[in-house]
């Protein structure tokens, strides 16, 4: 019976660490860029877009497609960075080989 209690205790400890890491990530803001930094998107650790910055030289009403593509690229860059930071933050908490989401 002690083995089960020990397993439950370890699971609770892991859950507390995971919750703390998620809260820590929620407070972070990560920036993704595209077009050599001419477009930047700031995303929270909760994957919410917070800010978009566009170099004024990119604003060409005749060619909106380039700007749209750069916004998508910068947003995806930021989201990949959030995922990478979350993975590295969880690497010390989760057992080897275990990844989120389960």
WOQUI-V128235 format. One record per residue. N is the residue number from 0. RES is the residue in one letter. OMEGA is omega as a letter, one per 20 degrees, with the letter a starting at -180 (* if undefined). Layout:
n:N res:RES omega:OMEGA
n:N res:RES omega:OMEGA
//
This chain:
n:0 res:X omega:r
n:1 res:X omega:r
n:2 res:X omega:r
n:3 res:X omega:r
n:4 res:X omega:r
n:5 res:X omega:r
n:6 res:X omega:r
n:7 res:X omega:r
n:8 res:X omega:r
n:9 res:X omega:r
n:10 res:X omega:r
n:11 res:X omega:r
n:12 res:X omega:r
n:13 res:X omega:r
n:14 res:X omega:r
n:15 res:X omega:r
n:16 res:X omega:r
n:17 res:X omega:r
n:18 res:X omega:r
n:19 res:X omega:r
n:20 res:X omega:r
n:21 res:X omega:r
n:22 res:X omega:r
n:23 res:X omega:r
n:24 res:X omega:a
n:25 res:X omega:a
n:26 res:X omega:a
n:27 res:X omega:r
n:28 res:X omega:a
n:29 res:X omega:a
n:30 res:X omega:r
n:31 res:X omega:a
n:32 res:X omega:r
n:33 res:X omega:r
n:34 res:X omega:r
n:35 res:X omega:r
n:36 res:X omega:a
n:37 res:X omega:r
n:38 res:X omega:r
n:39 res:X omega:r
n:40 res:X omega:r
n:41 res:X omega:a
n:42 res:X omega:r
n:43 res:X omega:r
n:44 res:X omega:r
n:45 res:X omega:a
n:46 res:X omega:r
n:47 res:X omega:r
n:48 res:X omega:a
n:49 res:X omega:a
n:50 res:X omega:r
n:51 res:X omega:r
n:52 res:X omega:a
n:53 res:X omega:r
n:54 res:X omega:a
n:55 res:X omega:a
n:56 res:X omega:r
n:57 res:X omega:a
n:58 res:X omega:r
n:59 res:X omega:a
n:60 res:X omega:a
n:61 res:X omega:a
n:62 res:X omega:a
n:63 res:X omega:a
n:64 res:X omega:r
n:65 res:X omega:r
n:66 res:X omega:r
n:67 res:X omega:r
n:68 res:X omega:r
n:69 res:X omega:r
n:70 res:X omega:r
n:71 res:X omega:a
n:72 res:X omega:a
n:73 res:X omega:r
n:74 res:X omega:r
n:75 res:X omega:r
n:76 res:X omega:r
n:77 res:X omega:a
n:78 res:X omega:r
n:79 res:X omega:r
n:80 res:X omega:r
n:81 res:X omega:a
n:82 res:X omega:r
n:83 res:X omega:r
n:84 res:X omega:r
n:85 res:X omega:r
n:86 res:X omega:a
n:87 res:X omega:r
n:88 res:X omega:a
n:89 res:X omega:a
n:90 res:X omega:r
n:91 res:X omega:a
n:92 res:X omega:a
n:93 res:X omega:r
n:94 res:X omega:a
n:95 res:X omega:r
n:96 res:X omega:a
n:97 res:X omega:a
n:98 res:X omega:r
n:99 res:X omega:i
n:100 res:X omega:a
n:101 res:X omega:*
//
